[in-house]
Amino acid sequence: MISVNREAMKTVRAILADADALGVAAARLPNGATVIDMGLEAKAGWRAAGLYTLASLGGLGTVGYEPFDLDGRMLTAVRVMIDHPIEACVASQIAGWRLQAPGTEHAAILAGPGRALNRENPDHYLDWVDYRDDHHEAVVAIQTSEPVGEQMAGRIASACQVDPGDLYVLVAPNRSLVSAVQVAARIVEQTLHRLAEEGMDLRSLRYAYGFGVVPPLVDDDLVAMGRINDSLLYGGVANVTVEGDDDECARIVGRVISAASAAYGRPFIEIYEDAGRDFYEIPIELHSPAEVHLTNLASGRTFSAGSINAEVLAASFFG
């Protein structure tokens, strides 16, 4: 059986072995857990961002960069190619594990292969698939502006049933280059959870790839959060191959694009503010890619919907 944590550890070890050149900083907490700063204080760059993304995919993909022309401004897009979309995206990359800090309203949202080891409170996304991992090491990724301390690391290790010394936590804030890349690289993951929410059996998935534009950086977590969400909603394209039914593909494809939401058409930060800065007040259908292509292996037909929205991207990135 594929172990997403075992595969991710190959990438984590590569990060640790090349930390200085990658611009990352690793620290061992008193309980033995390793926290790898990939943007809080560290100056992690493009290579680090690609490795963070690969680790969050459970090591089951390839990550690369390519040009993205936005009305004459040449930006960068990140492309992910995924052979095992259930394990890489649904059981690993989705940021679905809410870890509430005791006595506070704050909840850290964890992504990465450690989710598939969580035995205490597995998130609902894992209900869509049969996969669970069994490995003695755990890797999680947290998009946060706060340092991860011993107490949180201990709770994660306990839930994953691993020794704290075998826990590795990757952290990067919204404003970092690493976060800008890894969020844009969630384009396939975002598509898959929308397919499931619209009723597709994810066991029909075979292959997937996609790309998302990497937004310009800004040293402001709130503005950066808006831009990185816009990269998915208005500048991300996913291609998914399934063994399915043409009628189902035709029914679903137009429902899993961001344009299907009544909230579509404005920069995400405006939508977020109107929702009282509460993600749970934002319509779920908005959390979709800009453009989707579904190919059915049974018939060879491809069903497409949506398009990149250069106008909203330009307003978000340069307006």
MOUR-V970142 format. One record per pair of residues at least 6 apart in sequence whose C-alpha atoms are under 8 Angstrom apart, sorted by the first residue. I is the first residue (numbers start at 0). J is the second residue. D is the distance in Angstrom with one decimal. If there is no record, write none. Layout:
I/J/D
I/J/D
This chain:
2/57/8.0
2/132/5.7
2/133/6.9
2/134/6.9
3/56/7.8
3/57/4.3
3/58/6.7
3/59/7.5
3/86/6.9
3/87/7.2
3/91/7.3
3/112/5.5
3/132/6.9
4/57/6.0
4/112/5.3
4/113/6.6
4/132/7.5
4/134/6.6
4/136/6.5
4/137/5.7
4/138/6.1
5/57/8.0
5/134/6.7
5/136/7.1
6/57/5.9
6/58/5.1
6/59/7.3
7/53/7.4
7/54/4.7
7/55/7.3
7/56/7.5
7/57/4.5
7/58/4.5
7/59/8.0
7/112/7.4
7/138/7.0
8/54/7.4
8/58/8.0
8/136/7.8
8/138/7.2
9/58/7.5
10/50/6.5
10/53/7.2
10/54/5.8
10/58/6.7
11/50/8.0
11/54/6.8
11/167/7.9
14/21/7.4
14/47/7.5
14/50/7.3
15/25/7.1
18/24/6.4
18/25/7.5
21/43/5.9
21/44/6.7
21/46/6.5
21/47/5.5
22/37/7.6
22/41/6.1
22/42/5.2
22/43/4.4
22/44/6.7
22/47/7.5
23/35/6.9
23/36/5.7
23/37/5.2
23/38/7.5
23/41/5.3
23/42/6.6
23/43/5.3
23/47/7.5
24/35/5.7
24/36/5.1
24/37/7.0
24/41/6.1
25/33/6.7
25/34/5.7
25/35/4.3
25/36/6.1
26/33/5.7
26/34/5.4
26/35/6.4
27/33/4.5
27/34/6.4
28/34/7.4
28/148/7.3
28/149/6.0
29/149/6.9
30/149/6.5
30/153/7.4
30/163/6.1
30/164/6.8
31/163/5.6
31/164/4.1
31/165/7.7
32/149/7.6
32/152/6.5
32/153/7.9
32/163/4.9
32/164/4.6
32/165/6.5
32/166/5.1
32/167/6.2
32/168/7.8
33/164/7.1
33/165/7.9
33/166/6.3
33/167/4.9
33/168/6.2
34/147/7.2
34/167/5.9
34/168/4.7
34/169/6.1
34/170/7.3
35/167/7.4
35/168/6.0
35/169/4.9
35/170/6.3
36/169/6.3
36/170/5.3
36/171/6.6
37/43/5.3
37/47/7.2
37/48/7.9
37/169/6.8
37/170/5.7
37/171/5.1
37/177/6.7
38/170/7.1
38/171/4.6
38/172/6.2
38/175/5.3
38/176/7.3
38/177/6.6
38/178/8.0
39/144/6.5
39/145/8.0
39/146/7.8
39/170/7.3
39/171/5.7
39/172/6.0
39/175/7.5
43/176/7.3
43/177/6.8
44/176/6.3
44/177/6.7
45/176/7.3
45/177/7.2
47/177/6.8
48/176/6.9
48/177/4.2
48/178/7.4
48/180/6.1
48/181/6.6
49/62/6.0
49/63/7.2
49/177/7.7
49/180/7.4
49/181/7.5
51/169/7.4
51/177/7.2
51/181/7.1
52/62/7.4
52/180/7.6
52/181/5.1
52/184/7.1
53/59/7.2
53/60/6.6
53/61/7.0
53/62/6.7
54/111/7.1
54/112/8.0
54/138/7.8
55/87/7.9
55/91/6.4
55/92/5.1
55/110/6.7
55/111/4.3
55/112/6.5
55/139/7.3
55/140/6.5
56/87/4.6
56/88/6.1
56/91/5.8
56/92/5.1
56/111/6.5
56/112/7.2
57/86/7.5
57/87/5.5
57/91/6.1
57/92/7.4
57/111/6.7
57/112/5.4
58/87/7.5
59/81/6.5
59/82/6.9
59/83/6.5
59/86/7.9
59/87/5.7
60/79/6.7
60/80/5.5
60/81/4.5
60/82/6.4
60/83/7.8
60/87/7.5
61/79/5.7
61/80/5.3
61/81/6.8
62/77/7.0
62/78/5.8
62/79/4.8
62/80/6.8
63/77/5.7
63/78/5.3
63/79/6.7
64/75/6.6
64/76/5.7
64/77/4.6
64/78/5.9
65/75/5.8
65/76/5.3
65/77/6.4
65/78/7.3
66/73/6.5
66/74/6.0
66/75/4.7
66/76/5.9
67/73/5.7
67/74/4.9
67/75/5.1
67/76/5.6
67/212/6.6
68/74/6.1
69/309/6.4
69/313/7.4
70/309/7.2
74/212/7.2
74/213/7.1
74/214/7.7
75/212/6.0
75/213/5.6
76/183/7.8
76/210/6.3
76/211/5.3
76/212/4.1
76/213/5.3
77/180/6.6
77/183/6.7
77/184/6.0
77/210/5.4
77/211/5.6
77/212/6.5
77/213/6.8
78/184/6.6
78/208/7.3
78/209/5.7
78/210/4.2
78/211/6.8
79/184/6.4
79/208/5.5
79/209/5.6
79/210/6.3
80/207/6.4
80/208/4.4
80/209/6.8
81/87/7.4
81/206/6.2
81/207/5.3
81/208/5.8
82/205/7.2
82/206/5.2
82/207/6.7
83/205/7.1
83/206/6.7
84/204/7.0
84/205/7.2
84/206/6.4
84/207/6.5
85/128/7.1
85/130/7.9
85/201/7.3
85/202/7.7
85/204/7.4
86/130/7.0
88/187/7.4
88/188/5.1
88/191/7.8
89/124/6.7
89/125/6.9
89/128/7.7
89/188/6.7
89/191/7.4
89/192/7.4
90/111/8.0
90/112/6.7
90/114/6.8
90/115/5.7
90/124/7.6
90/125/6.1
90/128/7.7
90/130/7.0
90/131/7.6
91/110/6.5
91/111/4.5
91/112/4.2
91/113/7.2
91/114/6.2
91/115/6.7
92/110/5.5
92/111/4.9
92/112/7.0
92/185/7.5
92/188/6.9
93/110/5.6
93/111/7.1
93/185/7.9
93/188/6.3
93/189/7.9
94/108/6.0
94/109/5.3
94/110/4.1
94/111/7.3
95/108/6.4
95/109/6.2
95/110/6.3
95/114/7.9
95/122/5.9
95/123/7.7
95/124/7.0
96/107/8.0
96/108/5.5
96/109/4.9
96/110/6.6
96/114/6.6
96/121/7.1
96/122/5.5
97/106/5.9
97/107/5.8
97/108/4.7
97/109/6.4
97/122/7.8
98/106/5.2
98/107/5.1
98/108/6.3
98/109/7.4
99/105/6.1
99/106/4.2
99/107/6.4
100/106/6.0
100/107/7.6
100/151/7.8
107/141/7.3
107/143/7.6
108/141/6.4
108/142/7.3
109/139/6.4
109/140/5.9
109/141/5.1
109/142/7.6
110/139/5.8
110/140/5.1
110/141/6.3
111/138/6.3
111/139/4.6
111/140/5.4
112/137/7.0
112/138/5.8
112/139/6.2
113/137/5.0
113/138/5.0
113/139/5.2
113/159/6.7
114/121/6.9
114/122/7.7
114/139/7.4
114/159/7.8
115/121/7.7
115/125/7.6
115/130/7.5
115/131/5.1
115/132/5.2
116/131/6.6
116/132/5.5
116/133/6.5
116/134/7.7
116/137/7.4
116/158/7.6
116/159/4.8
116/160/7.4
117/158/5.1
117/159/4.5
117/160/7.6
118/158/5.6
118/159/6.1
118/160/7.4
119/158/5.1
119/159/7.7
120/158/7.5
124/192/7.8
127/195/7.4
127/200/7.9
127/201/7.0
128/201/7.0
128/202/7.1
135/160/8.0
135/161/5.7
135/162/7.8
135/165/7.0
136/161/6.3
136/162/7.9
136/165/4.8
136/166/6.0
136/167/8.0
137/156/7.6
137/159/7.0
137/161/7.0
137/165/6.4
137/166/5.0
137/167/6.3
138/166/6.1
138/167/4.9
138/168/6.0
138/169/7.7
139/167/6.5
139/168/5.0
139/169/6.3
140/168/5.7
140/169/4.6
140/170/5.9
141/168/7.3
141/169/6.2
141/170/5.0
141/171/6.7
142/170/5.9
142/171/5.2
142/172/5.3
142/173/6.6
142/178/7.0
143/170/6.5
143/171/5.9
143/172/4.6
143/173/6.9
144/171/7.0
144/172/4.7
144/173/7.4
144/220/8.0
146/170/8.0
147/170/8.0
152/163/7.1
152/166/7.6
152/168/7.9
153/163/6.1
156/162/6.2
156/163/5.3
156/165/8.0
156/166/6.2
157/163/7.7
171/177/6.5
171/178/5.9
172/178/6.3
172/220/7.2
173/179/6.9
173/220/5.2
173/221/7.7
173/223/5.7
173/224/5.6
173/227/7.9
174/216/6.6
174/217/6.0
174/218/5.5
174/219/5.9
174/220/5.0
174/223/5.2
174/224/7.4
175/216/7.2
175/218/7.9
176/216/6.8
179/213/5.9
179/214/6.5
179/216/7.6
179/223/8.0
179/227/5.7
180/213/5.7
182/227/6.3
182/228/7.6
182/231/7.8
183/210/7.3
183/211/4.8
183/212/6.2
183/213/6.1
183/227/6.7
183/228/7.9
183/230/5.9
183/231/6.0
183/235/7.3
184/209/7.8
184/210/6.6
184/211/6.1
185/231/7.7
186/209/6.2
186/210/6.5
186/211/6.4
186/231/6.1
186/235/6.0
186/236/6.8
186/237/6.2
186/288/6.4
187/207/6.8
187/208/6.4
187/209/5.9
187/237/5.6
187/238/7.7
187/239/7.9
189/286/7.0
189/287/5.9
189/288/6.6
190/237/6.9
190/255/6.8
190/287/6.1
190/288/6.2
190/291/7.7
191/201/7.6
193/255/5.6
193/284/7.5
193/286/7.8
193/287/6.6
194/201/7.7
194/251/7.2
194/255/6.4
195/201/6.4
197/251/6.7
197/254/7.5
197/255/7.6
199/247/7.9
203/241/5.3
203/242/5.1
203/243/6.3
204/239/7.4
204/240/6.3
204/241/4.5
204/242/6.6
205/239/7.7
205/240/5.6
205/241/5.3
205/242/7.1
206/239/6.0
206/240/5.2
206/241/7.3
207/237/7.4
207/238/5.6
207/239/4.4
207/240/6.1
208/237/6.0
208/238/5.3
208/239/6.6
209/235/7.4
209/236/5.4
209/237/4.2
209/238/5.8
210/235/5.7
210/236/5.5
210/237/6.7
211/230/6.1
211/231/6.2
211/234/5.7
211/235/4.1
211/236/6.4
212/230/5.5
212/231/7.8
212/234/5.6
212/235/6.5
213/227/7.4
213/230/6.6
214/226/6.1
214/227/6.3
214/230/6.6
214/316/6.5
215/226/8.0
215/316/6.4
216/223/6.8
217/223/5.9
221/268/7.8
222/268/6.9
224/268/7.6
225/266/7.1
225/267/5.1
225/268/4.5
225/315/7.8
226/266/7.8
226/267/7.2
226/268/7.6
226/315/6.1
226/316/6.6
228/267/6.4
229/266/6.4
229/267/5.9
229/312/6.7
229/315/7.3
230/312/7.4
231/287/7.2
231/288/5.3
231/289/6.5
232/256/8.0
232/257/5.6
232/285/7.3
232/286/6.8
232/287/5.9
232/288/4.9
232/289/5.0
233/257/7.6
233/288/7.0
233/289/4.8
233/306/7.8
233/307/5.4
233/308/5.0
233/309/7.3
233/311/7.0
233/312/6.4
234/288/7.7
234/289/5.9
234/307/5.1
234/308/6.5
234/309/7.5
234/312/7.1
235/288/5.5
235/289/5.3
235/290/6.5
235/307/7.0
236/288/6.3
236/289/6.1
236/290/4.7
236/291/5.8
236/306/8.0
236/307/7.7
237/288/7.2
237/290/6.4
237/291/5.0
237/292/6.3
238/291/6.0
238/292/4.8
238/293/6.1
238/294/7.7
239/291/7.8
239/292/6.3
239/293/5.1
239/294/6.3
240/293/5.9
240/294/4.7
240/295/6.0
240/296/6.8
241/293/7.3
241/294/6.2
241/295/5.2
241/296/6.0
242/295/5.6
242/296/5.2
242/297/5.9
243/295/5.8
243/296/7.2
243/297/6.6
244/295/7.0
244/297/7.4
245/295/6.7
245/298/7.3
245/300/7.6
248/293/6.7
248/295/7.5
248/302/6.6
249/302/6.2
252/291/6.8
252/292/7.4
252/293/7.0
252/302/6.7
252/303/6.5
252/304/6.1
253/259/7.0
253/303/7.6
253/304/5.4
253/305/7.3
254/284/7.9
255/284/7.1
255/287/5.9
255/288/7.3
255/291/7.6
256/284/7.7
256/285/7.6
256/287/5.0
256/288/5.2
256/289/5.5
256/290/6.1
256/291/6.7
256/304/7.1
256/305/6.0
257/263/6.3
257/284/6.6
257/285/4.8
257/286/6.5
257/287/4.6
257/288/5.6
257/289/5.5
257/305/7.8
258/264/7.5
258/285/7.5
258/289/7.1
258/305/6.8
259/284/7.0
259/285/7.4
260/282/7.3
260/284/5.5
260/285/5.2
261/285/8.0
262/270/7.2
262/282/7.3
262/285/6.7
263/285/6.7
264/311/6.8
265/311/6.3
266/311/6.1
266/312/7.5
266/314/7.1
266/315/5.5
270/281/7.5
271/277/6.8
271/278/7.0
271/281/7.1
274/280/5.5
274/281/6.2
289/305/5.7
289/306/5.6
289/307/5.6
289/308/7.4
290/303/7.6
290/304/5.8
290/305/4.3
290/306/4.8
290/307/6.5
291/303/5.7
291/304/5.6
291/305/6.5
292/301/6.5
292/302/5.6
292/303/4.4
292/304/6.7
293/301/5.4
293/302/5.1
293/303/6.4
294/300/5.7
294/301/4.2
294/302/6.3
295/301/6.4
